[in-house]
Amino acid sequence: MQRRAVSRLASLASRAIGSGPKDLACARFIPALGCLDKCVQSGWIGNTLAPTVGPTPRSFASEADQDYATVFYPEVEAEVGGLAPEFSAVVDGEIKDISLSDYKGKYVILFWYPKDFTFVCPTEIIAFSDRAKEFQGLNAQLIAASTDTPEVHLAWIKTPRKRGGLGYMQIPILADVTKSIAARYGVLKRDAGIALRGLYIINPEGVIEHITMNNFPIGRNVDEAKRTLQASCMAEGEGVAIQFVAEHGEVCPANWTPGGATMHADPEKSLEYFATAEESGDDDEETSSLVHVTNKKQYEKEVSSGKVAVKFWAPWCGKCKMISPYVEELQETHKGVKFLSFDTTEKQLEGLSTELGVKALPAFKFYKDGKEIIDAVTGYKKAPLAAAVKKLEDL
C-alpha cells in the first residue's frame, strides 16, 4: 500500500503545476514517512490520491475537479455554555486588531450579518451603533461581524447613510475574510459562503450565554437584544416578521414591528427607505453656529472676501465630531474670522472637495479675500489649528 502510494505521490509531484493543495502538501514531503502516515490517516491516500474503483484510472484533472469542488471550513465550536472563539476587527474607522480577551470583565454582544452594501444589514448595524452607550451602561460591548474585508467595511462606513452606508460608527466591525471565525461560531451558511444573522451574548468570562439565528431577510430588534442581555432569557416574537416576509416579499429592517416601514431588497427601491435615514453622527454639526456650505457657488462666494476658515468633515468621521466643540470655541474667540462647515459627503459638494484636494478628515483651509494663504491643517490637532486661526486673524 505504501509503495503504491509513494509511486502515486511522486507522479503527482512531477505534475505539480495546477495540482490541488492536498496533492502538493503530500508530494513535497514524500521523504518524510511521518507525512505519508498522516496522508493515509487523513484519507488523502486511498481516496483523493490513490483511487482504486474502476478498471481505468481517472485523469488527474477529473480527480481535482471532483475532490476540490467543496470548500472545507473548521468545525463549529460555539455553543451555549462554551467558550467563544477569538477574533480581530475594524475599530473606529481604522483597521486594527482586537481580541475577545480585550473585553474580559464585560459582556460582549457579537452580531453577524451577511454582507456589506446590502439592505437590511445597515439598518441593524446603525440601530445597534446609535444605542451603543445604552449597552455600555450595562457593561456590554457591541461588535458587528461579517465575512467582508476590512477595506470594504471602511468604504461602507464612509458612505453616507442616505445612500445606504453606515456613516459614523460607535462600534467595531469584525472582518472575517477567511470565514473561519463564522464557521467556528456556527453562523456560516456554508453553501453560500456568507453569515446568517446570528447574535451571541458572551459573558465577562468569555462563555456564550445566548445564541439566536435569523435567516437573511429578517432584521433583529435592538430592544430585544437589550432585554435579553438584562433578563438572560431566550428571545421570542420573531414569527410575525417571518410571516410578513413570506406574505409580502419585502424585508424587515432592524427594530421592525407590525405596521412599521419595510424595504425592498433591491439596489434602487431600497433607497426609498434609506432616504429617511438620519445621520446621528452629525448632530453637533446640525446645531453648529458655523455657516453651512451647500453648493459650489455658495462656497466660492463665502471665501471670496474677508478672512475665512473652512472645516471639512463627514458624518462617519469620529475625529471630526471630537473636534467640533473646539472649533466652536475658536469661532467665539476669533470674531475677525468667518468659519464655514463643509460636509464632504453632500452630493453637491463631493466633486468640489476632490477639486480642493481634501484627502483626509477633519481638514481645515484658510482664505483671505479668495486666496488660500496658510497651509491646511489635517486631523485632530488643536494647537496647529489654533495657531493657524490666530495667524489668519492677525493678517
BELJO-V296028 format. One record per backbone hydrogen bond with DSSP energy under -0.5 kcal/mol. CO is the residue of the C=O (numbers start at 1). NH is the residue of the N-H. Records with the same first field share a line. If there is no record, write none. Layout:
BEGIN
CO->NH + NH
END
This chain:
BEGIN
1->5
2->6
3->7
4->8
5->9
6->10
7->11
8->12
9->13
10->14
11->15
12->15
13->16
16->19
20->24
21->25
22->26
23->27
24->28
25->29
26->29
27->30
29->32
31->33
32->35 + 36
33->37
34->38
35->39
36->40
37->41
38->42
39->43 + 44 + 45
40->43
43->48
44->49
55->57
59->63
60->64
61->65
62->66
63->67
64->68
66->69
71->73
79->82
82->208
88->175
89->96
90->173
91->94
94->91 + 96
96->89
99->102
100->103
101->104
103->106
107->141
108->110 + 202
109->111 + 143
110->200
111->145
114->147 + 195
119->123
120->123 + 124
121->125
122->126
123->127
124->128
125->129
126->130
127->131
128->131
129->132
131->134 + 135
132->136
133->137
135->138 + 140
136->139
139->107
141->109
142->172
143->111
144->174
145->113
146->176
149->153
150->154
151->155
152->156
153->157
154->158
156->159 + 166 + 167
159->167
160->163 + 165
161->164
172->144
173->90
174->146 + 176
175->177
176->179
179->183
180->184
181->185
182->186 + 187 + 188
183->186
184->77 + 78
187->196
188->190
189->192 + 193 + 194
194->189
196->198
197->214
198->112
199->212
200->110 + 202
201->209 + 210
202->108
203->206
204->105
206->84
207->203
208->81
210->201
212->199
214->197
215->218
217->219 + 252
220->222 + 255
221->225
222->226
223->227
224->228
225->229
226->230
227->231
228->232
238->242
239->243
240->244
241->245
242->246
243->247
244->248
245->249
251->253 + 263
252->219
253->256
257->260
263->251
264->266
266->270
268->271
269->272
270->273 + 274
271->275
273->276
274->277
278->280
279->282
280->283
282->286
283->287
285->288
291->293 + 341
295->299
296->300
297->301
298->302
299->303
300->304
301->304
303->370
306->308 + 369
307->338
308->367
309->311 + 340
310->312 + 365
311->342
312->362 + 363
313->344
314->317
316->169 + 318
317->321
318->322
319->323
320->324
321->325
323->327
324->328
325->329
326->330
327->331
328->332
329->333
330->334
334->337
338->309
339->291
340->311 + 342
341->293 + 343
342->313 + 344
343->346
346->349 + 350
349->353
350->354
351->355
352->356
353->358
354->357
357->359
362->379
363->312
364->377
365->310
366->373 + 374
367->308
368->371
371->368 + 373
374->366
377->364
379->381
381->385
382->386
383->387
384->388
385->389
386->390
387->391
388->392
389->393
390->394
391->395
392->395
END
